[in-house]
Amino acid sequence: MKTNAITMSALLFLLCGGFAACDDTEDSHITGTPPASAPEEVSAFFETCLPPSSYSHSDPEFGFSEINYGESECFLINSMEEFAAIAPSGTDLPAIDFDKYSLLIGQYRTGDPGYKLDAQAVDIQSDPIIWNVRYKRLHGASPAVVTTFYFWGLYNKLPAGAAVVDITIL
């Protein structure tokens, strides 16, 4: 009888421990309006000219500034002239209808390449505009190496002005 009570207590303890375990579900909500679907030509341009990170690629020739660890930078682009001013020189730029769309291009520097872009949205209710960009931690080990992440999004026309990036890492 005492053995059954001990067994039942151990079983109950393990069962309750399973309910108290860490929850792997993530909050999927990100504040703001998600990007518009980019035409294939625009997506192909960025796949070729703007790598997801500097860890496995050379730095792109976009007009980014030199930033420090933990800093970010973004460009809010509302015309082909603004796009050409920061794009790699001599590159054929994709056609973007800047009467309907705005382009956001950004970078973020961290000390770990083990992240992947998860979601993005723009919050135009704030001044300046906030570009919410979320990265998700990849499973497994990764080296400690300074890495710059690059990202972009095509959005329904945004008001001209300043924009800042708010990076969240899950």
C-alpha positions in Angstrom: 0.0 0.0 0.0 2.8 2.4 0.9 4.6 1.5 -2.4 1.5 2.4 -4.4 1.2 5.8 -2.5 4.9 6.6 -3.3 4.4 5.5 -7.0 1.2 7.6 -7.3 3.0 10.6 -5.6 5.9 10.3 -8.0 3.6 10.0 -11.0 1.6 13.0 -9.9 4.8 15.0 -9.4 6.0 14.2 -12.9 2.6 15.0 -14.4 2.4 18.4 -12.7 6.0 19.1 -13.7 5.0 18.6 -17.3 2.3 21.2 -17.0 4.8 23.7 -15.5 7.4 23.2 -18.2 8.4 26.0 -20.4 5.9 27.0 -23.0 7.4 27.0 -26.5 4.6 29.0 -28.1 5.7 32.5 -29.0 3.6 35.7 -29.2 3.0 36.0 -32.9 1.7 39.6 -32.6 3.8 42.4 -34.0 2.6 46.0 -33.8 1.7 47.7 -37.1 0.9 47.0 -40.7 2.7 44.1 -42.4 4.5 44.6 -45.6 2.8 44.4 -49.0 3.6 41.5 -51.3 6.6 42.5 -53.3 6.8 41.8 -57.1 9.1 39.0 -58.0 11.6 41.4 -59.6 11.9 43.4 -56.4 12.3 40.2 -54.3 15.0 38.9 -56.7 16.9 42.2 -56.6 17.1 42.0 -52.8 18.0 38.3 -52.7 20.9 39.2 -55.0 22.0 42.5 -53.6 21.2 42.5 -49.9 22.2 39.4 -48.1 20.4 38.4 -44.9 23.6 39.0 -42.9 27.2 39.8 -43.1 28.2 36.5 -41.4 28.1 34.4 -44.5 28.3 37.2 -47.1 30.4 40.3 -47.7 28.8 43.6 -46.6 26.5 45.0 -49.3 27.4 48.1 -51.1 24.2 50.0 -50.0 24.7 53.4 -48.5 24.6 52.2 -44.9 26.6 54.0 -42.2 29.1 52.2 -40.0 27.1 51.3 -36.9 28.1 49.9 -33.5 27.1 46.7 -31.7 23.4 46.8 -30.8 22.6 49.7 -33.1 20.3 49.8 -36.1 19.7 52.0 -39.1 17.0 52.3 -41.7 16.1 54.2 -44.9 12.5 55.2 -45.7 12.5 55.5 -49.5 9.6 57.1 -51.4 11.2 57.7 -54.9 13.5 56.1 -57.4 15.9 58.9 -56.9 16.1 58.1 -53.1 16.5 54.4 -54.0 19.3 55.0 -56.5 21.1 57.2 -54.0 21.6 54.3 -51.5 21.7 51.3 -53.9 25.0 49.9 -55.1 26.2 52.0 -58.0 25.8 50.5 -61.5 23.1 48.2 -60.4 19.9 47.8 -62.4 17.2 48.8 -59.9 13.8 47.0 -60.0 10.8 49.1 -61.0 8.8 50.1 -57.9 5.6 52.2 -58.1 6.5 54.8 -55.5 3.1 56.5 -56.0 1.6 53.4 -54.3 4.5 52.0 -52.2 7.4 52.9 -49.9 10.5 50.9 -49.4 12.2 50.4 -46.0 15.8 49.0 -45.9 17.7 48.5 -42.7 20.6 47.0 -40.9 21.2 45.8 -37.3 24.5 44.8 -35.7 24.8 42.1 -33.0 27.4 39.6 -31.7 25.7 36.4 -32.8 24.7 35.2 -36.3 22.2 32.7 -34.9 19.0 34.6 -35.8 16.5 34.5 -38.6 14.1 37.3 -39.6 10.7 36.2 -38.3 8.3 39.2 -38.9 8.0 42.9 -39.6 5.4 45.6 -39.5 5.4 49.4 -39.6 3.6 51.6 -37.1 2.7 54.9 -38.6 0.8 56.1 -35.6 4.0 57.2 -34.0 6.4 60.1 -34.8 8.8 59.0 -36.1 7.4 56.0 -37.9 8.5 52.8 -36.1 9.5 49.8 -38.2 9.0 46.8 -35.9 11.4 44.0 -37.0 11.5 40.6 -35.1 14.2 38.0 -35.3 13.9 34.5 -33.9 16.8 32.6 -32.3 17.8 29.6 -34.4 18.3 26.2 -32.6 21.8 25.0 -32.0 25.1 26.7 -31.2 26.5 29.6 -33.2 29.9 31.4 -32.9 30.2 34.7 -31.1 31.0 36.9 -34.0 29.9 40.5 -34.9 27.2 40.1 -37.5 25.2 42.7 -39.3 21.7 41.7 -40.3 20.1 43.3 -43.4 16.3 43.5 -44.0 13.8 45.2 -46.3 10.1 45.6 -46.8 7.8 47.1 -49.4 4.9 48.9 -47.8 1.7 50.7 -48.9 2.7 54.3 -49.3 4.1 55.8 -46.0 4.2 59.4 -45.1 7.6 61.1 -45.8 9.7 61.7 -42.7 11.9 59.9 -40.3 11.7 56.2 -39.5 13.4 54.2 -36.8 13.8 50.4 -36.3 12.7 48.6 -33.2 14.4 45.2 -33.2 12.9 42.4 -31.1 14.7 39.1 -30.6 12.8 36.0 -29.5 
